[in-house]
Amino acid sequence: MNELRPVRALALAERAKRAAAVAGAHADDVDASGRFPQEALDAMRAELLLGLQIPVALGGEGASTAELAEVCSVIGQACAAAGMIFAMHQIKVSSLVAHGQGDAWHEGFMRRIAAEQLLLASATTEGGIGGNLRNSICAVEVADGICRLEKDATVISYAEAADAILVTSRAKADSAPSDQVMTVFLKGQYSLDKTHHWDTLGMRGTRSDGFLFKGEAPACQILPKPFAEIAAQSMLVYSHILWSGVWFGIAADAFARAQAFVKAAARKSPGSVPPGALRLAEASNLLQLVKSNILAALQQYEAAREDETRLSSMSFAVSMNNVKIASSQTILDIINHCLLVCGIMGYKNGTPYSLGRHLRDAHSAQLMISNDRILGNTSTLLLMNRQDTSLLG
Ligand SMILES: Cc1cc2nc3c(=O)[nH]c(=O)nc-3n(C[C@H](O)[C@H](O)[C@H](O)COP(=O)(O)OP(=O)(O)OC[C@H]3O[C@@H](n4cnc5c(N)ncnc54)[C@H](O)[C@@H]3O)c2cc1C
């Protein structure tokens, strides 16, 4: 098994690169016309990337979190919107893998995801609640084995392209806002009436329109664990690591463009170091910081993943929050450095050094669960929890 692992890793890298090449070929058009990256999704399906994380016993490949983060980065380097769609899908799958095993319906659904390469979307954001995903206004109603849910879902990425949407709500009509569940609704079990049009600065291809969601499905499709546990033990950690993988990918591609610019300048004036080289070195330093931060988070998650107490601990939450804050802020500095290196050739669209799309896409990172909201959460945790200062992991 161990001997096969590098072979599979190589093959996975090749598959991700092939999907990324397709995504990259359409990235500027996806961005300019604000359309869903259908070609990229078709390529991910052709490479069987949507079922990567599903356990082998259920027809998937049991990919590790590091492997998923790498695919996010590789696709994100080519087209940030396509990378983010892959990441958001895998974040939903992570909740099924962590909390749906042992449950007949959810195991059957995981088999279908792997076999049919189904695409999953997420509806946590709600009108009146915003990005506070640990609160819901809407409530699921269960009667005679059927659950019904109506939600003012102000942002659902690629809702119309998805094969299923995982929706959070209060557990019952009389539940407190934080007593939540998450339910899988399959295409055909819901209607979507568009309420908000996604015409944004960046991440235009995620097509994160707003909808009035109305769903009706067998009650067994409600995930068996409270959403509080799902959020703490799988969703937040996968969100922060896989989003960071995509954001690292955006910054890495910006860096590659700036490096190509400096090399071209060096070729034009042999014997002298181009002025942008120093700034490129600074960008390299920052890129390595983001990478180290993600690698440390992956290591920490691998050490904690089998231990529910550790996963739900304050120090783990502080650490994962910090990963998100650091990646989402630092990529803006990196891309800005790259823009200064490339100058007008980076500022203009349609050059090999263009960075406008990167910069616009990267600006979504601070808002995707507002950094202020996350810092507010961390500051509360730090009133009770000591900062981790050990270098032993
Ligand atoms: C590309 C992209 C794709 C997305 N896809 C989806 C999706 O598929 N499904 C989905 O459900 N959502 C999705 N979202 C929504 C996202 O995850 C956030 O929930 C949403 O962007 C938050 O919206 P908001 O900024 O209006 O709300 P809020 O989080 O309410 O923030 C509004 C403002 O209030 C401030 N604020 C609010 N609360 C606090 C606090 N406690 N402490 C300090 N400041 C605070 C913040 O600084 C912020 O400026 C997506 C977002 C993006 C950018």
The ligand as an ORCA input file, in Angstrom:
! r2SCAN-3c Opt
* xyz 0 1
  C     -16.602     33.843     -3.578
  C     -17.598     33.614     -2.497
  C     -18.372     32.469     -2.504
  C     -19.307     32.226     -1.502
  N     -20.057     31.089     -1.569
  C     -20.970     30.845     -0.614
  C     -21.761     29.667     -0.677
  O     -21.633     28.856     -1.583
  N     -22.681     29.453      0.303
  C     -22.842     30.326      1.335
  O     -23.671     30.047      2.198
  N     -22.110     31.459      1.429
  C     -21.176     31.739      0.469
  N     -20.426     32.896      0.537
  C     -20.699     33.835      1.621
  C     -19.550     33.978      2.636
  O     -19.093     32.770      3.065
  C     -19.943     34.891      3.758
  O     -20.912     34.324      4.531
  C     -20.448     36.158      3.265
  O     -19.550     36.679      2.297
  C     -20.570     37.142      4.379
  O     -21.306     38.222      3.922
  P     -21.271     39.650      4.624
  O     -19.906     40.171      4.447
  O     -22.381     40.474      4.123
  O     -21.734     39.334      6.068
  P     -21.185     39.434      7.513
  O     -20.312     38.300      7.873
  O     -22.400     39.572      8.311
  O     -20.308     40.749      7.614
  C     -20.773     42.053      7.290
  C     -19.839     43.088      7.857
  O     -20.052     43.188      9.255
  C     -18.878     43.023      9.986
  N     -19.163     42.058     11.066
  C     -20.212     41.241     11.141
  N     -20.181     40.526     12.264
  C     -19.080     40.860     12.917
  C     -18.494     40.443     14.133
  N     -19.062     39.509     14.924
  N     -17.332     41.005     14.496
  C     -16.771     41.943     13.733
  N     -17.279     42.371     12.563
  C     -18.421     41.841     12.142
  C     -17.815     42.483      9.017
  O     -16.605     43.188      9.157
  C     -18.378     42.742      7.629
  O     -17.755     43.825      7.040
  C     -19.478     33.159     -0.458
  C     -18.692     34.327     -0.427
  C     -17.772     34.562     -1.428
  C     -16.932     35.807     -1.375
*
